[in-house]
Every structure is written in structure tokens, then in C-alpha cells.
Amino acid sequence: MPRTLTLRLSEAAYEAVKRYAEADHTSMNAWVESLLDTEDMRRRCAAHAAWVTANPAVSQAALAFTDANQQSLAAAGLPHVALPGE
């Protein structure tokens, strides 16, 4: 269910948002939503990086799976990412 969020901006901030939105040829609401989406993705990526750093065994397992998968694709003659030495 959509939720409404009301932001109170200073006059200077409001004018800045308005300028940026106009420069992007979009509405102020869409521009702010895009900004919030970008910040959300940045935070999610940072949390994922912290988790991966704290769990190196998971990273190693994922890399091993990737290598095996790429080798299987190459052996089958299917498109794949070139492996070292290919």
C-alpha cells in the first residue's frame, strides 16, 4: 500500500530540488523518489559488502561455484566468460 511522506524543506533546499528536477526534465516528486532510491541502494550495497567481508567462506564458495559453472559452459560449447588461459 502506498504511503505518503511529507518533507519540509527550507526555501533554499526547495529551490535546489526544483532546479535539479527541472534540469532532469522530471517532477520534483519523481526526482526526490529517485534520490531516495539511490540512497537506499547505496546503503544496501554497503550492508552487503560488510556481510561479505565478515563471511569470507561464503565468498569463496560463490567464487568456486562460478568457476565450475563457467567451466561447464565452456565444455558444452556455450557462451561464457573467458577463463584465464583461454
Buried (B, 14 or more C-beta within 10 A) or exposed (E): EEEEEEEEEEEEEEEEBEEBBEEEEBEBEEBBEBEEEEEEEEEEEEEEEEEEEEEEEEEEEEEEEEEEEBEEBBEEEEEBEEEEEE
